[in-house]
Amino acid sequence: MIEAVLSMGGMALVAGLGLGYAAIKFHVEGNPLVENLKAALPSTNCGNCGYPGCGAYAEALAGEEKVSISLCTPGGVQSMEVIAGILGVEPVAMVERGPRVAYIYEDRCIGCTACIKACPVDAIIGANKQSHTVIADMCTDCEACVEPCPVDCIEMIPLSVSIFTWQWEKPAGPTPTIH
């Protein structure tokens, strides 16, 4: 029995050393510009920008093709300004509409679960053929749930200002950059 444990331990040690060597030998550095752009995006992977996720949008921004820096609706003006600072371009005019949240009119909801499947952050709860609702604290304002709804019972409404949602005014000054 001791021989079996020692032989298995030895094989595991050799395999671990081999994998460690391969990780060092074949390590590929990522593009630091793409990594900085990914950090500036909200990581909701909603697809509102027209790309399959925040990583693909960051790669498109870092690529040679001209991509608008104002496509990320959940990130809003703040993300757009950070992206502009990273890329060294002028920020574009983007309307700051304030934080919004999806609202489901439960009397019109048919319980089809299309919105649940579309939500990238699982902010919608409900069951099949039952009324759904949105967890407002989890909603990222990506609008991914609005289009799939077959009965148009979802609307993006502004968050009302309360002691829980109030925020300081953003300071004016140089555009922050992420390194």
C-alpha positions as a Python dict, from the first residue, in 0.01 Angstrom:
ca = {
    (1, 'M'): (0, 0, 0),
    (2, 'I'): (285, 239, 81),
    (3, 'E'): (442, 164, -257),
    (4, 'A'): (118, 259, -434),
    (5, 'V'): (89, 589, -242),
    (6, 'L'): (454, 674, -308),
    (7, 'S'): (427, 590, -679),
    (8, 'M'): (108, 797, -720),
    (9, 'G'): (268, 1084, -528),
    (10, 'G'): (579, 1063, -746),
    (11, 'M'): (373, 1069, -1066),
    (12, 'A'): (175, 1366, -938),
    (13, 'L'): (499, 1550, -854),
    (14, 'V'): (643, 1484, -1200),
    (15, 'A'): (317, 1593, -1369),
    (16, 'G'): (303, 1909, -1156),
    (17, 'L'): (662, 2000, -1236),
    (18, 'G'): (596, 1938, -1606),
    (19, 'L'): (288, 2159, -1605),
    (20, 'G'): (473, 2433, -1415),
    (21, 'Y'): (758, 2426, -1667),
    (22, 'A'): (513, 2437, -1959),
    (23, 'A'): (330, 2734, -1807),
    (24, 'I'): (656, 2928, -1780),
    (25, 'K'): (795, 2817, -2118),
    (26, 'F'): (478, 2883, -2321),
    (27, 'H'): (351, 3190, -2133),
    (28, 'V'): (199, 3451, -2368),
    (29, 'E'): (180, 3813, -2256),
    (30, 'G'): (-154, 3980, -2322),
    (31, 'N'): (-187, 4325, -2470),
    (32, 'P'): (-165, 4567, -2174),
    (33, 'L'): (-383, 4818, -2360),
    (34, 'V'): (-663, 4560, -2386),
    (35, 'E'): (-627, 4477, -2017),
    (36, 'N'): (-654, 4847, -1920),
    (37, 'L'): (-959, 4891, -2142),
    (38, 'K'): (-1124, 4581, -1990),
    (39, 'A'): (-1067, 4727, -1643),
    (40, 'A'): (-1241, 5050, -1750),
    (41, 'L'): (-1552, 4865, -1867),
    (42, 'P'): (-1821, 4748, -1620),
    (43, 'S'): (-1781, 4375, -1709),
    (44, 'T'): (-2152, 4313, -1750),
    (45, 'N'): (-2097, 4144, -2089),
    (46, 'C'): (-2443, 4262, -2196),
    (47, 'G'): (-2363, 4299, -2567),
    (48, 'N'): (-2529, 4641, -2592),
    (49, 'C'): (-2218, 4774, -2765),
    (50, 'G'): (-2264, 4527, -3050),
    (51, 'Y'): (-1981, 4299, -2935),
    (52, 'P'): (-2029, 3966, -2754),
    (53, 'G'): (-1881, 4098, -2430),
    (54, 'C'): (-1661, 4357, -2264),
    (55, 'G'): (-1344, 4171, -2363),
    (56, 'A'): (-1435, 4174, -2732),
    (57, 'Y'): (-1524, 4545, -2714),
    (58, 'A'): (-1188, 4619, -2545),
    (59, 'E'): (-1004, 4426, -2818),
    (60, 'A'): (-1195, 4619, -3087),
    (61, 'L'): (-1108, 4949, -2918),
    (62, 'A'): (-740, 4852, -2903),
    (63, 'G'): (-743, 4728, -3264),
    (64, 'E'): (-675, 4929, -3575),
    (65, 'E'): (-1039, 4965, -3676),
    (66, 'K'): (-1223, 5280, -3570),
    (67, 'V'): (-1472, 5192, -3294),
    (68, 'S'): (-1673, 5450, -3104),
    (69, 'I'): (-1570, 5490, -2741),
    (70, 'S'): (-1928, 5567, -2636),
    (71, 'L'): (-2095, 5231, -2704),
    (72, 'C'): (-2101, 5108, -2342),
    (73, 'T'): (-2435, 5214, -2196),
    (74, 'P'): (-2392, 5052, -1851),
    (75, 'G'): (-2056, 5226, -1809),
    (76, 'G'): (-2197, 5560, -1917),
    (77, 'V'): (-2000, 5882, -1938),
    (78, 'Q'): (-1755, 5780, -1666),
    (79, 'S'): (-1634, 5469, -1852),
    (80, 'M'): (-1622, 5660, -2178),
    (81, 'E'): (-1398, 5929, -2022),
    (82, 'V'): (-1160, 5668, -1878),
    (83, 'I'): (-1145, 5490, -2217),
    (84, 'A'): (-1072, 5823, -2388),
    (85, 'G'): (-789, 5885, -2141),
    (86, 'I'): (-640, 5541, -2200),
    (87, 'L'): (-656, 5575, -2579),
    (88, 'G'): (-544, 5938, -2577),
    (89, 'V'): (-846, 6064, -2771),
    (90, 'E'): (-1097, 6336, -2699),
    (91, 'P'): (-1414, 6225, -2517),
    (92, 'V'): (-1723, 6239, -2735),
    (93, 'A'): (-2052, 6401, -2641),
    (94, 'M'): (-2260, 6150, -2450),
    (95, 'V'): (-2575, 6230, -2261),
    (96, 'E'): (-2554, 6143, -1892),
    (97, 'R'): (-2901, 6016, -1821),
    (98, 'G'): (-2830, 5901, -1468),
    (99, 'P'): (-2876, 5555, -1326),
    (100, 'R'): (-3173, 5357, -1451),
    (101, 'V'): (-3319, 5023, -1362),
    (102, 'A'): (-3540, 4779, -1552),
    (103, 'Y'): (-3899, 4774, -1433),
    (104, 'I'): (-4137, 4490, -1522),
    (105, 'Y'): (-4507, 4569, -1528),
    (106, 'E'): (-4616, 4252, -1357),
    (107, 'D'): (-4980, 4281, -1465),
    (108, 'R'): (-4868, 4249, -1830),
    (109, 'C'): (-4594, 3988, -1775),
    (110, 'I'): (-4683, 3647, -1923),
    (111, 'G'): (-4395, 3461, -1758),
    (112, 'C'): (-4214, 3362, -2077),
    (113, 'T'): (-3865, 3386, -1911),
    (114, 'A'): (-3715, 3557, -2219),
    (115, 'C'): (-3593, 3844, -2000),
    (116, 'I'): (-3439, 3606, -1746),
    (117, 'K'): (-3240, 3435, -2020),
    (118, 'A'): (-3126, 3770, -2164),
    (119, 'C'): (-3012, 3929, -1836),
    (120, 'P'): (-2631, 3899, -1813),
    (121, 'V'): (-2618, 3957, -1435),
    (122, 'D'): (-2920, 3750, -1321),
    (123, 'A'): (-3103, 4055, -1187),
    (124, 'I'): (-3447, 3920, -1288),
    (125, 'I'): (-3624, 3660, -1081),
    (126, 'G'): (-3937, 3462, -1153),
    (127, 'A'): (-4058, 3130, -1279),
    (128, 'N'): (-4208, 2999, -1600),
    (129, 'K'): (-4567, 3123, -1645),
    (130, 'Q'): (-4529, 3341, -1337),
    (131, 'S'): (-4479, 3715, -1308),
    (132, 'H'): (-4114, 3831, -1298),
    (133, 'T'): (-3949, 4113, -1110),
    (134, 'V'): (-3614, 4292, -1112),
    (135, 'I'): (-3368, 4311, -823),
    (136, 'A'): (-3289, 4681, -857),
    (137, 'D'): (-2955, 4662, -675),
    (138, 'M'): (-2825, 4408, -927),
    (139, 'C'): (-2955, 4576, -1246),
    (140, 'T'): (-2675, 4736, -1450),
    (141, 'D'): (-2891, 4941, -1692),
    (142, 'C'): (-2775, 4738, -1992),
    (143, 'E'): (-3123, 4716, -2152),
    (144, 'A'): (-3056, 4357, -2260),
    (145, 'C'): (-3392, 4244, -2122),
    (146, 'V'): (-3609, 4502, -2301),
    (147, 'E'): (-3589, 4375, -2659),
    (148, 'P'): (-3657, 4002, -2600),
    (149, 'C'): (-3983, 4071, -2412),
    (150, 'P'): (-4268, 3970, -2647),
    (151, 'V'): (-4534, 4177, -2465),
    (152, 'D'): (-4328, 4495, -2404),
    (153, 'C'): (-4379, 4490, -2029),
    (154, 'I'): (-4023, 4602, -1943),
    (155, 'E'): (-3925, 4966, -1923),
    (156, 'M'): (-3604, 5134, -1814),
    (157, 'I'): (-3694, 5389, -1547),
    (158, 'P'): (-3464, 5635, -1370),
    (159, 'L'): (-3375, 5554, -1012),
    (160, 'S'): (-3536, 5797, -775),
    (161, 'V'): (-3298, 5984, -550),
    (162, 'S'): (-3307, 5855, -195),
    (163, 'I'): (-3056, 5816, 83),
    (164, 'F'): (-2960, 5482, -73),
    (165, 'T'): (-2915, 5600, -435),
    (166, 'W'): (-2780, 5954, -393),
    (167, 'Q'): (-2422, 6006, -510),
    (168, 'W'): (-2175, 6292, -500),
    (169, 'E'): (-2129, 6502, -811),
    (170, 'K'): (-1836, 6376, -1015),
    (171, 'P'): (-1537, 6609, -979),
    (172, 'A'): (-1419, 6810, -1275),
    (173, 'G'): (-1056, 6772, -1361),
    (174, 'P'): (-816, 6561, -1561),
    (175, 'T'): (-940, 6238, -1708),
    (176, 'P'): (-835, 5945, -1486),
    (177, 'T'): (-633, 5670, -1647),
    (178, 'I'): (-589, 5311, -1543),
    (179, 'H'): (-242, 5158, -1555),
}
